[in-house]
Amino acid sequence: MTSVRIWGPGAGAVVVLVAAGVWARGSSAVDAGLWDQVRPAVEARLVTQSAGTGAGESEPALRSRWFCRAEALDLQESGGRVRAGVNTLCEEYGEHAGSLVLCGGAETPEVVRLERDPADGGYRVVSAERAPEDDGYGEWEESHFSHYAASRLDRGMSSTGLRSVARTHFGLPADAPVREC
């Protein structure tokens, strides 16, 4: 009887800790292999969707272009279809006099639905839904993302990678300054 009083609470605590660890791991796990397969389609759609919307495009000398990346927050696959809850960052860059010129950009959460493309075996986007820009943003976020994923939206996304790709695209050195459009 004494051993039950001593070991019982300890075993219970271990069970709670293990369960909490499994829950935390499960809520944050994104299948990296699946994300590697769907990410190119998601990011290509973002670039295509952004084209024609930037201030820099009205200045041909800048040769501006959109650069986009997505970060998977929720990823679920079922029968060749994928639901990807993502945070996206798109920025329009151009080049002028050895400087990288930032002309605009936005960070937006989205839910993207994809399916296998029978022609090439990759994925293609079949629909995308963005968070509204009005008062319904918080409600949309709660209804479209898990609590854990929604908490990751608050972290924001860094422009560093996009700037590096843009500098390379325009043939600028890695330390080329960034100025506003």
C-alpha atoms as a printed R data frame, in Angstrom:
    type eleno elety resid chain resno       x      y       z
1   ATOM     1    CA   MET     A     1   0.000  0.000   0.000
2   ATOM     2    CA   THR     A     2   2.851  2.390   0.807
3   ATOM     3    CA   SER     A     3   4.453  1.846  -2.606
4   ATOM     4    CA   VAL     A     4   1.170  2.805  -4.347
5   ATOM     5    CA   ARG     A     5   1.099  6.090  -2.397
6   ATOM     6    CA   ILE     A     6   4.695  6.818  -3.374
7   ATOM     7    CA   TRP     A     7   4.728  5.586  -6.991
8   ATOM     8    CA   GLY     A     8   1.141  6.466  -7.964
9   ATOM     9    CA   PRO     A     9   1.534 10.255  -8.106
10  ATOM    10    CA   GLY     A    10   4.962  9.937  -9.759
11  ATOM    11    CA   ALA     A    11   3.627  7.629 -12.476
12  ATOM    12    CA   GLY     A    12   0.675  9.970 -13.001
13  ATOM    13    CA   ALA     A    13   3.008 12.920 -13.436
14  ATOM    14    CA   VAL     A    14   5.073 11.006 -15.992
15  ATOM    15    CA   VAL     A    15   1.924 10.144 -17.972
16  ATOM    16    CA   VAL     A    16   0.864 13.807 -17.987
17  ATOM    17    CA   LEU     A    17   4.318 14.955 -19.138
18  ATOM    18    CA   VAL     A    18   4.491 12.363 -21.910
19  ATOM    19    CA   ALA     A    19   0.973 13.237 -23.099
20  ATOM    20    CA   ALA     A    20   1.821 16.940 -23.115
21  ATOM    21    CA   GLY     A    21   4.972 16.235 -25.123
22  ATOM    22    CA   VAL     A    22   3.083 14.155 -27.669
23  ATOM    23    CA   TRP     A    23   0.403 16.854 -27.993
24  ATOM    24    CA   ALA     A    24   2.992 19.612 -28.442
25  ATOM    25    CA   ARG     A    25   4.944 17.627 -31.026
26  ATOM    26    CA   GLY     A    26   1.809 16.676 -32.923
27  ATOM    27    CA   SER     A    27   0.488 20.218 -33.043
28  ATOM    28    CA   SER     A    28   3.716 21.619 -34.454
29  ATOM    29    CA   ALA     A    29   4.729 18.848 -36.833
30  ATOM    30    CA   VAL     A    30   4.536 19.635 -40.525
31  ATOM    31    CA   ASP     A    31   5.484 16.846 -42.925
32  ATOM    32    CA   ALA     A    32   8.651 18.340 -44.425
33  ATOM    33    CA   GLY     A    33   8.626 15.947 -47.388
34  ATOM    34    CA   LEU     A    34   5.062 16.859 -48.310
35  ATOM    35    CA   TRP     A    35   5.794 20.569 -47.845
36  ATOM    36    CA   ASP     A    36   8.788 20.241 -50.209
37  ATOM    37    CA   GLN     A    37   6.385 18.836 -52.821
38  ATOM    38    CA   VAL     A    38   3.628 21.460 -52.510
39  ATOM    39    CA   ARG     A    39   5.686 24.561 -51.713
40  ATOM    40    CA   PRO     A    40   6.767 25.295 -55.325
41  ATOM    41    CA   ALA     A    41   3.120 25.388 -56.481
42  ATOM    42    CA   VAL     A    42   2.102 27.619 -53.558
43  ATOM    43    CA   GLU     A    43   4.941 30.091 -54.100
44  ATOM    44    CA   ALA     A    44   4.522 30.171 -57.903
45  ATOM    45    CA   ARG     A    45   0.846 31.048 -57.443
46  ATOM    46    CA   LEU     A    46   1.795 33.842 -55.036
47  ATOM    47    CA   VAL     A    47   4.169 35.403 -57.584
48  ATOM    48    CA   THR     A    48   1.600 35.103 -60.383
49  ATOM    49    CA   GLN     A    49  -1.139 36.562 -58.185
50  ATOM    50    CA   SER     A    50   1.061 39.526 -57.186
51  ATOM    51    CA   ALA     A    51   2.136 40.471 -60.724
52  ATOM    52    CA   GLY     A    52   0.575 43.702 -61.900
53  ATOM    53    CA   THR     A    53  -0.196 44.981 -58.414
54  ATOM    54    CA   GLY     A    54   3.014 46.784 -57.486
55  ATOM    55    CA   ALA     A    55   4.046 50.425 -57.559
56  ATOM    56    CA   GLY     A    56   7.417 49.547 -59.075
57  ATOM    57    CA   GLU     A    57   5.818 48.046 -62.154
58  ATOM    58    CA   SER     A    58   4.848 51.557 -63.273
59  ATOM    59    CA   GLU     A    59   8.569 52.423 -63.519
60  ATOM    60    CA   PRO     A    60  10.047 50.201 -66.289
61  ATOM    61    CA   ALA     A    61  13.621 51.303 -65.520
62  ATOM    62    CA   LEU     A    62  13.435 49.475 -62.170
63  ATOM    63    CA   ARG     A    63  12.683 46.128 -63.883
64  ATOM    64    CA   SER     A    64  10.740 45.292 -60.735
65  ATOM    65    CA   ARG     A    65   9.636 41.797 -59.918
66  ATOM    66    CA   TRP     A    66   7.737 40.074 -57.122
67  ATOM    67    CA   PHE     A    67   9.482 37.614 -54.805
68  ATOM    68    CA   CYS     A    68   7.378 35.420 -52.533
69  ATOM    69    CA   ARG     A    69   7.793 32.717 -49.945
70  ATOM    70    CA   ALA     A    70   5.416 30.683 -47.861
71  ATOM    71    CA   GLU     A    71   5.802 29.030 -44.468
72  ATOM    72    CA   ALA     A    72   3.663 25.972 -43.687
73  ATOM    73    CA   LEU     A    73   1.743 26.186 -40.416
74  ATOM    74    CA   ASP     A    74  -0.844 23.409 -40.922
75  ATOM    75    CA   LEU     A    75  -0.506 20.692 -43.549
76  ATOM    76    CA   GLN     A    76  -2.965 17.871 -44.107
77  ATOM    77    CA   GLU     A    77  -3.066 15.330 -46.936
78  ATOM    78    CA   SER     A    78  -5.966 13.084 -47.892
79  ATOM    79    CA   GLY     A    79  -6.388 11.141 -51.107
80  ATOM    80    CA   GLY     A    80  -4.054 13.195 -53.280
81  ATOM    81    CA   ARG     A    81  -5.448 16.494 -51.957
82  ATOM    82    CA   VAL     A    82  -3.607 18.785 -49.577
83  ATOM    83    CA   ARG     A    83  -4.871 21.559 -47.325
84  ATOM    84    CA   ALA     A    84  -2.032 23.920 -46.480
85  ATOM    85    CA   GLY     A    85  -2.455 26.641 -43.864
86  ATOM    86    CA   VAL     A    86   0.390 29.006 -44.662
87  ATOM    87    CA   ASN     A    87   1.799 32.381 -43.822
88  ATOM    88    CA   THR     A    88   2.969 34.196 -46.953
89  ATOM    89    CA   LEU     A    89   5.328 37.070 -47.606
90  ATOM    90    CA   CYS     A    90   5.534 38.764 -51.003
91  ATOM    91    CA   GLU     A    91   7.704 41.777 -51.750
92  ATOM    92    CA   GLU     A    92   8.267 43.720 -54.941
93  ATOM    93    CA   TYR     A    93  11.877 44.627 -55.652
94  ATOM    94    CA   GLY     A    94  13.599 46.492 -58.433
95  ATOM    95    CA   GLU     A    95  17.118 47.745 -59.022
96  ATOM    96    CA   HIS     A    96  18.437 51.261 -59.465
97  ATOM    97    CA   ALA     A    97  22.025 52.561 -59.396
98  ATOM    98    CA   GLY     A    98  23.398 49.536 -57.559
99  ATOM    99    CA   SER     A    99  20.681 49.524 -54.903
100 ATOM   100    CA   LEU     A   100  17.888 47.083 -54.310
101 ATOM   101    CA   VAL     A   101  14.625 49.026 -54.396
102 ATOM   102    CA   LEU     A   102  11.695 47.832 -52.254
103 ATOM   103    CA   CYS     A   103   8.420 48.960 -53.816
104 ATOM   104    CA   GLY     A   104   5.837 47.138 -51.735
105 ATOM   105    CA   GLY     A   105   4.859 43.965 -50.014
106 ATOM   106    CA   ALA     A   106   2.504 42.134 -47.741
107 ATOM   107    CA   GLU     A   107   2.461 39.302 -45.242
108 ATOM   108    CA   THR     A   108  -0.806 37.382 -45.320
109 ATOM   109    CA   PRO     A   109  -2.074 34.106 -43.890
110 ATOM   110    CA   GLU     A   110  -3.817 31.846 -46.398
111 ATOM   111    CA   VAL     A   111  -5.391 28.450 -46.702
112 ATOM   112    CA   VAL     A   112  -4.347 26.838 -49.974
113 ATOM   113    CA   ARG     A   113  -5.892 23.663 -51.361
114 ATOM   114    CA   LEU     A   114  -3.881 21.605 -53.804
115 ATOM   115    CA   GLU     A   115  -4.296 18.367 -55.685
116 ATOM   116    CA   ARG     A   116  -1.982 16.062 -57.585
117 ATOM   117    CA   ASP     A   117  -1.481 17.014 -61.197
118 ATOM   118    CA   PRO     A   118  -1.826 13.787 -63.225
119 ATOM   119    CA   ALA     A   119   0.287 15.249 -66.051
120 ATOM   120    CA   ASP     A   120   3.507 15.601 -64.059
121 ATOM   121    CA   GLY     A   121   2.759 14.030 -60.659
122 ATOM   122    CA   GLY     A   122   3.391 17.310 -58.851
123 ATOM   123    CA   TYR     A   123   0.771 19.467 -57.154
124 ATOM   124    CA   ARG     A   124  -1.326 22.317 -58.460
125 ATOM   125    CA   VAL     A   125  -3.293 24.931 -56.540
126 ATOM   126    CA   VAL     A   126  -7.060 24.532 -56.900
127 ATOM   127    CA   SER     A   127  -8.121 27.255 -54.465
128 ATOM   128    CA   ALA     A   128  -6.749 29.770 -51.995
129 ATOM   129    CA   GLU     A   129  -8.444 31.794 -49.315
130 ATOM   130    CA   ARG     A   130  -6.867 34.849 -47.713
131 ATOM   131    CA   ALA     A   131  -7.632 36.444 -44.402
132 ATOM   132    CA   PRO     A   132  -9.868 39.492 -44.742
133 ATOM   133    CA   GLU     A   133  -8.292 42.892 -44.212
134 ATOM   134    CA   ASP     A   134 -11.143 44.157 -42.037
135 ATOM   135    CA   ASP     A   135 -12.478 43.423 -38.568
136 ATOM   136    CA   GLY     A   136 -13.105 39.757 -39.450
137 ATOM   137    CA   TYR     A   137  -9.382 38.947 -39.493
138 ATOM   138    CA   GLY     A   138  -9.180 37.470 -35.983
139 ATOM   139    CA   GLU     A   139 -12.304 35.372 -36.395
140 ATOM   140    CA   TRP     A   140 -11.083 34.094 -39.790
141 ATOM   141    CA   GLU     A   141  -7.710 33.196 -38.307
142 ATOM   142    CA   GLU     A   142  -9.312 31.244 -35.436
143 ATOM   143    CA   SER     A   143 -11.635 29.325 -37.754
144 ATOM   144    CA   HIS     A   144  -8.956 28.435 -40.335
145 ATOM   145    CA   PHE     A   145  -5.893 27.608 -38.214
146 ATOM   146    CA   SER     A   146  -5.183 25.488 -35.162
147 ATOM   147    CA   HIS     A   147  -4.396 27.398 -31.974
148 ATOM   148    CA   TYR     A   148  -0.719 26.509 -32.335
149 ATOM   149    CA   ALA     A   149  -0.571 27.610 -35.999
150 ATOM   150    CA   ALA     A   150  -2.390 30.871 -35.251
151 ATOM   151    CA   SER     A   151   0.140 31.641 -32.506
152 ATOM   152    CA   ARG     A   152   2.941 31.269 -35.088
153 ATOM   153    CA   LEU     A   153   1.326 33.926 -37.294
154 ATOM   154    CA   ASP     A   154   2.197 36.508 -34.646
155 ATOM   155    CA   ARG     A   155   5.931 35.871 -35.148
156 ATOM   156    CA   GLY     A   156   6.006 37.512 -38.564
157 ATOM   157    CA   MET     A   157   8.253 36.572 -41.446
158 ATOM   158    CA   SER     A   158  11.706 37.897 -42.254
159 ATOM   159    CA   SER     A   159  12.527 39.623 -45.549
160 ATOM   160    CA   THR     A   160  16.166 38.518 -45.414
161 ATOM   161    CA   GLY     A   161  15.768 35.505 -47.715
162 ATOM   162    CA   LEU     A   162  13.695 37.419 -50.257
163 ATOM   163    CA   ARG     A   163  16.230 40.246 -50.326
164 ATOM   164    CA   SER     A   164  19.048 37.786 -50.916
165 ATOM   165    CA   VAL     A   165  17.207 36.164 -53.836
166 ATOM   166    CA   ALA     A   166  16.320 39.599 -55.254
167 ATOM   167    CA   ARG     A   167  19.932 40.791 -55.046
168 ATOM   168    CA   THR     A   168  21.068 37.670 -56.894
169 ATOM   169    CA   HIS     A   169  18.322 38.108 -59.513
170 ATOM   170    CA   PHE     A   170  19.428 41.673 -60.231
171 ATOM   171    CA   GLY     A   171  23.161 40.811 -60.125
172 ATOM   172    CA   LEU     A   172  23.784 42.948 -57.049
173 ATOM   173    CA   PRO     A   173  26.358 42.208 -54.356
174 ATOM   174    CA   ALA     A   174  25.131 40.600 -51.123
175 ATOM   175    CA   ASP     A   175  25.601 43.882 -49.237
176 ATOM   176    CA   ALA     A   176  23.832 46.126 -51.770
177 ATOM   177    CA   PRO     A   177  21.742 48.696 -49.877
178 ATOM   178    CA   VAL     A   178  17.956 48.584 -49.861
179 ATOM   179    CA   ARG     A   179  16.012 51.764 -50.442
180 ATOM   180    CA   GLU     A   180  12.334 52.563 -50.796
181 ATOM   181    CA   CYS     A   181  10.642 52.933 -54.185
